[in-house]
């Protein structure tokens, strides 16, 4: 943390809600969730006009929606420049028009993302590589069921 605001070329989130503020370190939680879920979804919405400047930037603003006991609705969005400026920052113009600023959000089937799973990697005598991850566990209800996806149309 710092005592000064980030410069404009390092900003990436635009706050939408005046009832729930997103802190710089995302949404931290205390304690054990005891099987409770935070409902969230991202939608790509055209909040801004595309630009042809340097870097060219699309109009897709990836917006975070929350559903909790005391808040439901959009909280914040990634400004489209968050994605397009990476090509300029790292001198990699190949990604212009290919980032999340320019690509629509398409809904397919249910999916799940798991970040930073520890693993053990090894190889057998023939050089075939193997990876092993810990057993995945999900909270269950009184009937032993885990709710992963609900109301997908």
DSSP file (Angstrom, degrees, kcal/mol; ACC not computed):
  #  RESIDUE AA STRUCTURE BP1 BP2  ACC     N-H-->O    O-->H-N    N-H-->O    O-->H-N    TCO  KAPPA ALPHA  PHI   PSI    X-CA   Y-CA   Z-CA
    1    1 A X              0   0    0      0, 0.0     2,-0.3     0, 0.0     0, 0.0   0.000 360.0 360.0 360.0 160.2    0.0    0.0    0.0
    2    2 A X        -     0   0    0      2,-0.1     4,-0.1     1,-0.0     0, 0.0  -0.868 360.0-121.6-141.6 170.7    1.0    3.6   -0.5
    3    3 A X  S    S+     0   0    0     -2,-0.3     2,-0.3     2,-0.1    -1,-0.0   0.463  92.5  68.8 -95.0  -3.0    0.0    7.0    0.5
    4    4 A X  S    S-     0   0    0      1,-0.0    -2,-0.1     3,-0.0     3,-0.1  -0.876  86.7-108.3-118.2 150.0   -0.4    8.1   -3.2
    5    5 A X        -     0   0    0     -2,-0.3    -2,-0.1     1,-0.1     2,-0.1  -0.338  43.5 -97.3 -67.9 153.8   -3.0    7.2   -5.8
    6    6 A X        -     0   0    0      1,-0.1    -1,-0.1    -4,-0.1     5,-0.1  -0.402  45.0-101.2 -67.0 148.5   -1.9    5.0   -8.7
    7    7 A X    >   -     0   0    0      1,-0.1     3,-2.3    -3,-0.1     4,-0.4  -0.343  35.6-105.4 -67.8 157.4   -1.0    6.8  -11.9
    8    8 A X  G >  S+     0   0    0      1,-0.3     3,-1.1     2,-0.2    -1,-0.1   0.810 118.1  60.1 -55.0 -34.5   -3.7    6.7  -14.6
    9    9 A X  G 3  S+     0   0    0      1,-0.2    -1,-0.3     3,-0.0    -2,-0.1   0.481 106.3  48.4 -77.8   1.8   -1.8    4.2  -16.7
   10   10 A X  G <  S+     0   0    0     -3,-2.3    -1,-0.2     0, 0.0    -2,-0.2   0.366  85.3 107.4-116.9   1.4   -1.9    1.6  -13.9
   11   11 A X    <   +     0   0    0     -3,-1.1     3,-0.1    -4,-0.4    -4,-0.0  -0.511  30.4 160.4 -80.0 150.3   -5.6    1.9  -13.0
   12   12 A X        +     0   0    0      1,-0.2    67,-2.0    -2,-0.2     2,-0.4   0.526  47.4  69.8-144.3 -14.9   -7.8   -1.0  -14.0
   13   13 A X  E     -A   78   0A   0     65,-0.2     2,-0.5    69,-0.0    65,-0.2  -0.922  52.6-160.2-117.8 136.1  -11.1   -1.0  -12.0
   14   14 A X  E     -A   77   0A   0     63,-3.0    63,-2.1    -2,-0.4     2,-0.3  -0.970  22.3-132.8-112.5 122.0  -14.0    1.4  -12.2
   15   15 A X  E     +A   76   0A   0     -2,-0.5    61,-0.3    61,-0.2     6,-0.1  -0.538  28.0 173.0 -73.3 132.6  -16.3    1.4   -9.1
   16   16 A X        +     0   0    0     59,-2.9     2,-0.3    -2,-0.3    60,-0.2   0.736  56.4  68.1-107.4 -36.4  -20.0    1.2   -9.9
   17   17 A X        -     0   0    0     58,-1.9     5,-0.1     3,-0.3    -1,-0.1  -0.668  50.1-168.1 -93.0 139.6  -21.7    0.8   -6.5
   18   18 A X  S    S+     0   0    0     -2,-0.3     3,-0.1     1,-0.1    -1,-0.1   0.318  91.4  57.5 -99.3   6.3  -21.8    3.5   -3.8
   19   19 A X  S    S+     0   0    0      1,-0.3     2,-0.4    56,-0.1    -1,-0.1   0.642 112.3  33.4-104.3 -22.2  -23.0    0.8   -1.4
   20   20 A X  S    S-     0   0    0     55,-0.1     2,-0.4     2,-0.0    -3,-0.3  -0.946  72.5-159.3-139.8 114.2  -20.2   -1.7   -1.6
   21   21 A X        -     0   0    0     -2,-0.4     2,-0.6    -3,-0.1    55,-0.1  -0.772  14.7-134.7 -97.7 136.9  -16.6   -0.5   -2.3
   22   22 A X        -     0   0    0     -2,-0.4     5,-0.1    53,-0.2    -7,-0.0  -0.798  23.2-140.0 -89.5 121.4  -14.0   -2.9   -3.7
   23   23 A X  B >   -D   26   0B   0      3,-0.7     3,-1.6    -2,-0.6    -1,-0.0  -0.311  26.6-102.7 -76.1 165.0  -10.7   -2.6   -1.7
   24   24 A X  T 3  S+     0   0    0      1,-0.3     3,-0.1    -2,-0.0    -1,-0.1   0.757 121.1  53.7 -60.5 -24.7   -7.4   -2.7   -3.5
   25   25 A X  T 3  S-     0   0    0      1,-0.4    -1,-0.3     3,-0.0     2,-0.1  -0.018 113.1-117.0-101.6  30.9   -6.8   -6.3   -2.5
   26   26 A X  B <   -D   23   0B   0     -3,-1.6     2,-0.8     1,-0.1    -3,-0.7  -0.415  64.3 -27.4  73.8-144.3  -10.1   -7.6   -3.9
   27   27 A X        -     0   0    0     -5,-0.1    -1,-0.1    -2,-0.1     2,-0.1  -0.785  67.7-169.5-111.4  88.6  -12.7   -9.0   -1.5
   28   28 A X        -     0   0    0     -2,-0.8     2,-0.3     1,-0.0    -5,-0.1  -0.457   3.0-159.3 -77.3 150.8  -11.1  -10.5    1.5
   29   29 A X        -     0   0    0     -2,-0.1     2,-0.3     2,-0.1     4,-0.1  -0.942   6.4-139.8-127.8 150.6  -13.0  -12.6    4.0
   30   30 A X        -     0   0    0     -2,-0.3     0, 0.0     2,-0.1     0, 0.0  -0.802  59.1  -1.9-106.7 151.4  -12.4  -13.6    7.6
   31   31 A X  S    S-     0   0    0     -2,-0.3     2,-0.5     2,-0.0    -2,-0.1  -0.137 101.0 -36.5  75.6-166.3  -13.0  -16.9    9.2
   32   32 A X        -     0   0    0      1,-0.1    -2,-0.1     2,-0.0    -1,-0.0  -0.836  43.1-144.9 -99.9 129.1  -14.3  -20.1    7.9
   33   33 A X    >   -     0   0    0     -2,-0.5     3,-2.1     1,-0.1    -1,-0.1   0.665  22.0-148.4 -71.1 -13.4  -17.2  -19.9    5.3
   34   34 A X  T 3  S-     0   0    0      1,-0.3     3,-0.1     2,-0.0    -1,-0.1   0.857  70.1 -48.6  49.6  41.9  -18.8  -23.1    6.6
   35   35 A X  T 3  S+     0   0    0      1,-0.3    -1,-0.3   106,-0.0     2,-0.2   0.480 102.1 138.1  82.6   1.8  -20.2  -24.0    3.2
   36   36 A X    <   -     0   0    0     -3,-2.1     2,-0.3     1,-0.0    -1,-0.3  -0.563  39.8-146.8 -81.9 147.6  -21.7  -20.6    2.4
   37   37 A X        -     0   0    0     -2,-0.2     2,-0.6    -3,-0.1    -1,-0.0  -0.839  10.6-139.9-115.0 149.9  -21.2  -19.2   -1.1
   38   38 A X        -     0   0    0     -2,-0.3     2,-0.5    30,-0.1    30,-0.1  -0.953  26.5-138.1-102.7 117.1  -20.7  -15.8   -2.5
   39   39 A X  E     +B   67   0A   0     28,-1.3    28,-2.5    -2,-0.6     2,-0.3  -0.637  37.2 156.7 -78.3 125.5  -22.7  -15.5   -5.7
   40   40 A X  E     +B   66   0A   0     -2,-0.5     2,-0.3    26,-0.2    26,-0.2  -0.986  16.7 175.2-146.4 156.7  -20.8  -13.7   -8.4
   41   41 A X  E     -B   65   0A   0     24,-1.9    24,-3.2    -2,-0.3     2,-0.4  -0.979  20.1-138.2-155.5 152.5  -20.8  -13.4  -12.2
   42   42 A X  E     -B   64   0A   0     -2,-0.3     2,-0.4    22,-0.2    22,-0.2  -0.946  17.7-174.2-113.7 138.4  -18.9  -11.4  -14.8
   43   43 A X  E     -B   63   0A   0     20,-2.0    20,-3.3    -2,-0.4     2,-0.8  -0.992  25.1-129.4-128.6 140.0  -20.6  -10.0  -17.9
   44   44 A X  E     +B   62   0A   0     -2,-0.4     2,-0.4    18,-0.2    61,-0.3  -0.805  36.2 179.8 -88.1 112.8  -18.9   -8.2  -20.8
   45   45 A X  E     -B   61   0A   0     16,-2.1    16,-3.0    -2,-0.8     2,-1.8  -0.914  34.5-123.7-119.0 141.8  -20.8   -5.0  -21.3
   46   46 A X        +     0   0    0     -2,-0.4    14,-0.2    14,-0.2    -2,-0.0  -0.524  50.3 148.7 -84.1  75.3  -20.2   -2.2  -23.8
   47   47 A X        +     0   0    0     -2,-1.8     2,-0.3    12,-0.5    -1,-0.2   0.767  63.3  35.9 -77.4 -26.5  -19.8    0.8  -21.4
   48   48 A X  S    S-     0   0    0     11,-0.7     2,-0.3    -3,-0.3    13,-0.1  -0.779  86.1-104.8-124.7 165.8  -17.4    2.7  -23.6
   49   49 A X        -     0   0    0     -2,-0.3     2,-0.1     1,-0.1    -2,-0.0  -0.665  42.4-106.3 -85.5 146.4  -16.8    3.3  -27.2
   50   50 A X        -     0   0    0     -2,-0.3     2,-0.3     9,-0.1     8,-0.2  -0.388  35.6-150.4 -67.3 152.5  -13.9    1.5  -28.9
   51   51 A X  B     -E   57   0C   0      6,-2.7     6,-1.8     7,-0.1     4,-0.1  -0.912  19.0-153.6-124.4 153.9  -10.9    3.6  -29.8
   52   52 A X        +     0   0    0     -2,-0.3     4,-0.3     4,-0.2     6,-0.0   0.205  61.7 112.6-106.7  13.1   -8.3    3.3  -32.5
   53   53 A X  S    S-     0   0    0      2,-0.3     2,-0.6     1,-0.1    -2,-0.1   0.277  80.8 -43.9 -70.6-160.0   -5.5    5.1  -30.6
   54   54 A X  S    S+     0   0    0      1,-0.3     2,-0.1     2,-0.1    -1,-0.1  -0.907 140.1  21.9-114.4 101.3   -2.3    3.7  -29.2
   55   55 A X  S    S-     0   0    0     -2,-0.6    -2,-0.3    29,-0.1    -1,-0.3   0.512  99.8-131.1 -88.4 156.4   -3.1    1.1  -28.1
   56   56 A X        -     0   0    0     -4,-0.3     2,-0.4    -2,-0.1    41,-0.3  -0.474  29.3-160.3 -65.7 141.7   -6.4    0.3  -29.9
   57   57 A X  B     -E   51   0C   0     -6,-1.8    -6,-2.7    -2,-0.1    24,-0.1  -0.986   8.3-141.0-134.5 133.8   -9.1   -0.6  -27.3
   58   58 A X        -     0   0    0     -2,-0.4    44,-0.2    -8,-0.2    22,-0.1  -0.073  24.9-113.4 -79.9-174.0  -12.4   -2.4  -27.6
   59   59 A X  S    S+     0   0    0     -9,-0.1   -11,-0.7    43,-0.1     2,-0.6   0.284  71.0 119.2-108.0   9.6  -15.6   -1.6  -25.8
   60   60 A X        -     0   0    0     41,-2.7     2,-0.7   -14,-0.2   -14,-0.2  -0.686  39.1-172.0 -86.9 117.0  -16.0   -4.7  -23.5
   61   61 A X  E     -B   45   0A   0    -16,-3.0   -16,-2.1    -2,-0.6     2,-0.7  -0.916  20.1-140.1-107.5 107.7  -16.1   -3.8  -19.8
   62   62 A X  E     -BC  44  78A   0     -2,-0.7    16,-2.5    16,-0.6     2,-0.4  -0.576  25.9-161.7 -75.3 111.0  -16.0   -7.0  -17.8
   63   63 A X  E     -BC  43  77A   0    -20,-3.3   -20,-2.0    -2,-0.7     2,-0.6  -0.799  11.8-140.1-106.4 131.4  -18.4   -6.2  -15.0
   64   64 A X  E     -BC  42  76A   0     12,-3.0    11,-3.0    -2,-0.4    12,-0.8  -0.796  17.4-169.0 -93.1 122.8  -18.6   -8.0  -11.6
   65   65 A X  E     -BC  41  74A   0    -24,-3.2   -24,-1.9    -2,-0.6     2,-0.3  -0.912   5.2-161.7-108.2 137.4  -22.1   -8.7  -10.3
   66   66 A X  E     -BC  40  73A   0      7,-2.6     7,-2.4    -2,-0.4     2,-0.4  -0.863  12.1-163.3-117.1 153.5  -22.6  -10.0   -6.7
   67   67 A X  E     +BC  39  72A   0    -28,-2.5   -28,-1.3    -2,-0.3     5,-0.2  -0.882  31.6 143.5-136.0 104.4  -25.5  -11.7   -5.1
   68   68 A X        -     0   0    0      3,-3.1     3,-0.2    -2,-0.4   -30,-0.1  -0.709  64.2 -91.5-129.7 179.6  -25.4  -11.6   -1.3
   69   69 A X  S    S+     0   0    0     -2,-0.2     3,-0.1     1,-0.2    -1,-0.0   0.836 125.3  22.9 -64.2 -32.1  -27.8  -11.3    1.6
   70   70 A X  S    S+     0   0    0      1,-0.2     2,-0.3     0, 0.0    -1,-0.2   0.293 124.2  45.0-122.7  11.3  -27.4   -7.5    1.7
   71   71 A X        +     0   0    0     -3,-0.2    -3,-3.1     2,-0.0     2,-0.4  -0.929  50.9 170.2-154.9 130.2  -26.2   -6.6   -1.8
   72   72 A X  E     + C   0  67A   0     -2,-0.3     2,-0.3    -5,-0.2    -5,-0.2  -0.981  45.4  43.2-139.2 127.1  -27.3   -7.6   -5.3
   73   73 A X  E    S- C   0  66A   0     -7,-2.4    -7,-2.6    -2,-0.4     2,-0.2  -0.864  90.9 -21.9 139.6-171.3  -26.1   -6.0   -8.5
   74   74 A X  E     + C   0  65A   0     -2,-0.3    -9,-0.3    -9,-0.2     3,-0.1  -0.521  45.4 175.7 -75.4 138.3  -23.0   -4.7  -10.3
   75   75 A X  E     -     0   0A   0    -11,-3.0   -59,-2.9     1,-0.4   -58,-1.9   0.807  58.4 -28.5-106.6 -49.7  -20.1   -3.7   -8.1
   76   76 A X  E     -AC  15  64A   0    -12,-0.8   -12,-3.0   -61,-0.3    -1,-0.4  -0.966  52.3-140.9-161.2 167.0  -17.3   -2.7  -10.4
   77   77 A X  E     -AC  14  63A   0    -63,-2.1   -63,-3.0    -2,-0.3     2,-0.5  -0.990  23.8-112.9-140.3 152.8  -15.8   -3.3  -13.9
   78   78 A X  E     -AC  13  62A   0    -16,-2.5   -16,-0.6    -2,-0.3   -65,-0.2  -0.721  40.4-123.4 -77.5 123.3  -12.4   -3.7  -15.5
   79   79 A X    >   -     0   0    0    -67,-2.0     3,-2.4    -2,-0.5     4,-0.4  -0.455  21.1-117.9 -66.8 143.0  -11.9   -0.8  -17.8
   80   80 A X  T >> S+     0   0    0      1,-0.3     4,-1.5     2,-0.2     3,-1.4   0.816 111.9  66.0 -54.8 -32.6  -11.2   -2.0  -21.3
   81   81 A X  H 3> S+     0   0    0      1,-0.3     4,-2.3     2,-0.2    -1,-0.3   0.723  82.9  77.8 -62.7 -19.7   -7.8   -0.3  -21.3
   82   82 A X  H <4 S+     0   0    0     -3,-2.4    -1,-0.3   -70,-0.2     4,-0.2   0.889 106.0  31.1 -53.7 -39.5   -6.8   -2.8  -18.6
   83   83 A X  H X4 S+     0   0    0     -3,-1.4     3,-1.0    -4,-0.4     4,-0.5   0.884 119.0  50.2 -89.3 -43.3   -6.4   -5.4  -21.3
   84   84 A X  H >X S+     0   0    0     -4,-1.5     3,-0.9     1,-0.2     4,-0.8   0.846 102.1  61.5 -69.6 -32.0   -5.3   -3.4  -24.3
   85   85 A X  H 3X S+     0   0    0     -4,-2.3     4,-3.0     1,-0.2    -1,-0.2   0.683  87.6  74.6 -70.5 -14.3   -2.5   -1.5  -22.5
   86   86 A X  H <> S+     0   0    0     -3,-1.0     4,-2.3     1,-0.2    -1,-0.2   0.894  92.4  54.1 -62.7 -38.3   -0.7   -4.8  -21.8
   87   87 A X  H <4>S+     0   0    0     -3,-0.9     5,-3.7    -4,-0.5    -1,-0.2   0.894 114.3  40.4 -61.9 -39.8    0.4   -5.0  -25.5
   88   88 A X  H ><5S+     0   0    0     -4,-0.8     3,-1.1     3,-0.2    -2,-0.2   0.916 113.3  53.5 -73.9 -43.9    1.9   -1.6  -25.2
   89   89 A X  H 3<5S+     0   0    0     -4,-3.0    -2,-0.2     1,-0.3    -3,-0.2   0.874 121.1  31.4 -59.0 -39.8    3.4   -2.1  -21.7
   90   90 A X  T 3<5S-     0   0    0     -4,-2.3    -1,-0.3    -5,-0.2    -2,-0.2   0.202 110.3-115.9-105.8  14.8    5.2   -5.3  -22.8
   91   91 A X  T < 5S+     0   0    0     -3,-1.1    -3,-0.2     1,-0.1     2,-0.2   0.934  74.8 130.4  51.1  53.7    5.8   -4.2  -26.4
   92   92 A X    > < +     0   0    0     -5,-3.7     3,-1.6    -6,-0.2     4,-0.1  -0.605  24.9 168.8-136.2  71.2    3.5   -7.1  -27.7
   93   93 A X  G >   +     0   0    0      1,-0.3     3,-1.9    -2,-0.2    -6,-0.1   0.613  61.8  88.3 -65.9 -10.4    1.1   -5.6  -30.2
   94   94 A X  G 3  S+     0   0    0      1,-0.3    -1,-0.3    -7,-0.1    -7,-0.0   0.818  83.1  57.9 -54.4 -31.2    0.0   -9.1  -31.3
   95   95 A X  G X> S+     0   0    0     -3,-1.6     3,-2.3     2,-0.1     4,-0.7   0.551  75.1 118.5 -83.2  -4.7   -2.6   -9.1  -28.5
   96   96 A X  T <4 S+     0   0    0     -3,-1.9   -39,-0.1     1,-0.3   -12,-0.0  -0.420  87.8  11.0 -60.1 131.0   -4.4   -5.9  -29.8
   97   97 A X  T 34 S+     0   0    0    -41,-0.3    -1,-0.3    -2,-0.1    -2,-0.1   0.402 118.2  77.9  80.7  -3.2   -7.9   -6.9  -30.6
   98   98 A X  T <4 S+     0   0    0     -3,-2.3    -2,-0.2     5,-0.1    -3,-0.1   0.432  73.4  93.1-114.5  -3.7   -7.5  -10.3  -28.9
   99   99 A X  S >X S-     0   0    0     -4,-0.7     3,-1.5     1,-0.1     4,-1.1  -0.179  95.3 -91.3 -85.1-179.8   -7.8   -9.2  -25.3
  100  100 A X  T 34 S+     0   0    0      1,-0.3    -1,-0.1     2,-0.2   -20,-0.0   0.569 121.3  68.4 -70.9  -7.3  -10.9   -9.1  -23.1
  101  101 A X  T 34 S+     0   0    0    -21,-0.2   -41,-2.7     1,-0.1    -1,-0.3   0.759 112.0  29.5 -75.8 -24.8  -11.5   -5.5  -24.2
  102  102 A X  T <4 S+     0   0    0     -3,-1.5     2,-0.4   -44,-0.2    -2,-0.2   0.516 104.6  81.4-114.6  -9.1  -12.3   -6.6  -27.7
  103  103 A X  S  < S-     0   0    0     -4,-1.1    -5,-0.1   -43,-0.1     2,-0.0  -0.843  73.5-125.8-106.9 136.1  -13.8  -10.1  -27.3
  104  104 A X        -     0   0    0     -2,-0.4     2,-0.6     1,-0.1    -2,-0.1  -0.346  25.0-110.9 -73.8 157.7  -17.4  -10.7  -26.3
  105  105 A X        -     0   0    0    -61,-0.3     2,-0.5    -2,-0.0   -61,-0.1  -0.816  35.5-166.4 -88.7 120.0  -18.4  -12.9  -23.3
  106  106 A X        -     0   0    0     -2,-0.6     2,-0.5     0, 0.0     0, 0.0  -0.917  12.8-138.3-111.3 132.3  -20.1  -16.1  -24.6
  107  107 A X        +     0   0    0     -2,-0.5     2,-0.1     1,-0.1     3,-0.1  -0.772  33.1 157.4 -91.2 124.6  -22.0  -18.4  -22.2
  108  108 A X        -     0   0    0     -2,-0.5     3,-0.1     1,-0.5    -1,-0.1  -0.011  51.1 -39.5-113.1-137.0  -21.4  -22.0  -22.7
  109  109 A X  S    S-     0   0    0      1,-0.2    -1,-0.5    -2,-0.1     2,-0.0  -0.162  83.0 -61.8 -80.9-177.7  -21.9  -24.8  -20.2
  110  110 A X        +     0   0    0     -3,-0.1     2,-0.3    42,-0.1    -1,-0.2  -0.357  60.9 178.3 -64.7 146.5  -21.1  -24.7  -16.6
  111  111 A X        -     0   0    0     37,-0.1     2,-0.4    -3,-0.1    -1,-0.0  -0.961  17.9-154.3-147.1 162.2  -17.5  -24.2  -15.7
  112  112 A X        -     0   0    0     -2,-0.3     2,-0.5     2,-0.0    36,-0.0  -0.999   5.2-154.9-141.9 139.1  -15.3  -23.9  -12.7
  113  113 A X        -     0   0    0     -2,-0.4     2,-0.5     2,-0.0    -2,-0.0  -0.957   7.3-171.7-116.9 132.6  -11.9  -22.2  -12.3
  114  114 A X        -     0   0    0     -2,-0.5     2,-0.4     3,-0.0     3,-0.3  -0.990  12.2-153.1-124.2 125.4   -9.4  -23.1   -9.6
  115  115 A X        -     0   0    0     -2,-0.5    -2,-0.0     1,-0.2     0, 0.0  -0.779  63.2  -0.8-103.5 141.0   -6.4  -21.0   -9.1
  116  116 A X        -     0   0    0     -2,-0.4     2,-0.6     1,-0.2    -1,-0.2   0.928  69.2-178.2  55.3  62.5   -3.0  -22.0   -7.7
  117  117 A X        -     0   0    0     -3,-0.3    -1,-0.2    16,-0.0     2,-0.1  -0.812  26.0-126.7 -90.0 124.1   -3.5  -25.7   -7.0
  118  118 A X        -     0   0    0     -2,-0.6    16,-0.7     1,-0.0     2,-0.3  -0.408  36.6-179.8 -67.1 147.9   -0.4  -27.2   -5.4
  119  119 A X  E     -F  133   0D   0     14,-0.2     2,-0.5    -2,-0.1    14,-0.2  -0.978  30.2-130.8-147.3 160.2    0.9  -30.3   -7.2
  120  120 A X  E     -F  132   0D   0     12,-2.5    12,-2.4    -2,-0.3     2,-0.4  -0.954  27.6-165.2-109.0 129.8    3.5  -33.0   -7.2
  121  121 A X  E     +F  131   0D   0     -2,-0.5     2,-0.3    10,-0.2    10,-0.2  -0.930  18.0 148.3-119.4 142.1    5.2  -33.6  -10.6
  122  122 A X  E     -F  130   0D   0      8,-2.3     8,-3.2    -2,-0.4     2,-0.3  -0.942  30.7-132.1-156.7 176.0    7.4  -36.5  -11.5
  123  123 A X  E     -F  129   0D   0     -2,-0.3     6,-0.2     6,-0.3     2,-0.1  -0.983  16.9-130.5-138.2 148.4    8.4  -38.7  -14.4
  124  124 A X    >   -     0   0    0      4,-2.0     3,-1.9    -2,-0.3     6,-0.0  -0.231  45.8 -83.6 -87.2-175.7    8.6  -42.5  -14.9
  125  125 A X  T 3  S+     0   0    0      1,-0.3    -1,-0.1     2,-0.1    -2,-0.0   0.750 129.9  53.7 -62.8 -24.7   11.6  -44.4  -16.3
  126  126 A X  T 3  S-     0   0    0      2,-0.1    -1,-0.3     1,-0.0     3,-0.1   0.421 120.2-107.1 -89.4   1.3   10.5  -43.7  -19.9
  127  127 A X    <   +     0   0    0     -3,-1.9     2,-0.4     1,-0.3    -2,-0.1   0.528  67.0 151.4  86.4   5.2   10.3  -40.0  -19.3
  128  128 A X        -     0   0    0      1,-0.1    -4,-2.0    -5,-0.0    -1,-0.3  -0.585  40.7-135.1 -71.5 126.6    6.5  -39.8  -19.2
  129  129 A X  E     -F  123   0D   0     -2,-0.4     2,-0.3    -6,-0.2    -6,-0.3  -0.616  22.7-172.6 -89.2 143.7    5.5  -36.9  -17.0
  130  130 A X  E     -F  122   0D   0     -8,-3.2    -8,-2.3    -2,-0.3     2,-0.4  -0.959   8.0-162.3-131.5 149.4    2.8  -37.1  -14.3
  131  131 A X  E     -F  121   0D   0     -2,-0.3     2,-0.4   -10,-0.2   -10,-0.2  -0.992   3.5-165.4-129.9 141.2    1.1  -34.6  -12.1
  132  132 A X  E     -F  120   0D   0    -12,-2.4   -12,-2.5    -2,-0.4     2,-0.3  -0.995   4.8-169.3-128.2 131.0   -0.9  -35.2   -8.9
  133  133 A X  E     -F  119   0D   0     -2,-0.4   -14,-0.2   -14,-0.2     3,-0.1  -0.794  34.1 -90.8-112.8 159.4   -3.1  -32.7   -7.2
  134  134 A X        -     0   0    0    -16,-0.7     2,-0.2    -2,-0.3    -1,-0.1  -0.255  56.0 -84.8 -63.0 156.7   -4.8  -32.9   -3.8
  135  135 A X        -     0   0    0      1,-0.1     2,-0.4     0, 0.0    -1,-0.1  -0.435  46.4-125.5 -61.6 130.0   -8.3  -34.4   -3.6
  136  136 A X        -     0   0    0     -2,-0.2     2,-0.4    -3,-0.1    -1,-0.1  -0.652  29.6-170.1 -80.9 133.7  -10.8  -31.6   -4.3
  137  137 A X        -     0   0    0     -2,-0.4     2,-0.3     0, 0.0     0, 0.0  -0.974   6.1-167.8-127.6 141.2  -13.4  -31.2   -1.6
  138  138 A X        -     0   0    0     -2,-0.4     2,-0.0     8,-0.0    -2,-0.0  -0.936  31.9-101.5-124.6 147.4  -16.6  -29.2   -1.7
  139  139 A X        -     0   0    0     -2,-0.3     2,-0.3     8,-0.1     8,-0.2  -0.388  41.2-153.5 -64.2 146.9  -19.0  -28.2    1.1
  140  140 A X        -     0   0    0      6,-0.1     6,-0.2     1,-0.1     2,-0.1  -0.865   7.5-125.8-122.9 157.0  -22.1  -30.4    1.2
  141  141 A X    >   -     0   0    0      4,-2.3     3,-2.2    -2,-0.3    -1,-0.1  -0.203  49.6 -79.0 -87.0-173.8  -25.7  -29.8    2.5
  142  142 A X  T 3  S+     0   0    0      1,-0.3    -1,-0.0     2,-0.1    -2,-0.0   0.738 133.1  52.6 -61.3 -23.0  -27.5  -32.0    5.0
  143  143 A X  T 3  S-     0   0    0      2,-0.1    -1,-0.3     0, 0.0     0, 0.0   0.320 120.7-106.9 -94.5   7.5  -28.3  -34.5    2.1
  144  144 A X  S <  S+     0   0    0     -3,-2.2     2,-0.3     1,-0.3    -2,-0.1   0.686  75.1 137.8  78.2  18.2  -24.7  -34.7    1.1
  145  145 A X        -     0   0    0      2,-0.0    -4,-2.3     0, 0.0     2,-0.5  -0.730  43.2-150.1-100.7 147.7  -25.2  -32.6   -2.1
  146  146 A X        -     0   0    0     -2,-0.3     2,-0.8    -6,-0.2    -6,-0.1  -0.973  11.3-143.4-114.0 127.1  -22.9  -29.9   -3.4
  147  147 A X        +     0   0    0     -2,-0.5     3,-0.1    -8,-0.2    -8,-0.1  -0.811  34.3 155.0 -91.8 112.1  -24.4  -27.1   -5.4
  148  148 A X        +     0   0    0     -2,-0.8     2,-0.4     1,-0.4    -1,-0.2   0.796  66.8  16.7-103.4 -40.9  -22.1  -26.1   -8.2
  149  149 A X        +     0   0    0    -39,-0.1    -1,-0.4     3,-0.0     2,-0.4  -0.998  64.6 178.8-137.8 138.0  -24.4  -24.6  -10.8
  150  150 A X        +     0   0    0     -2,-0.4    -3,-0.0    -3,-0.1     0, 0.0  -0.999  61.6   4.0-140.8 143.2  -28.0  -23.3  -10.5
  151  151 A X  S    S+     0   0    0     -2,-0.4     2,-0.6     1,-0.2    -1,-0.1   0.851  70.2 167.8  57.3  42.3  -30.5  -21.7  -12.8
  152  152 A X              0   0    0      1,-0.1    -1,-0.2    -3,-0.1   -42,-0.1  -0.788 360.0 360.0 -87.1 120.8  -28.4  -21.9  -16.0
  153  153 A X              0   0    0     -2,-0.6    -1,-0.1     0, 0.0    -2,-0.0   0.431 360.0 360.0-101.3 360.0  -30.6  -21.1  -18.9
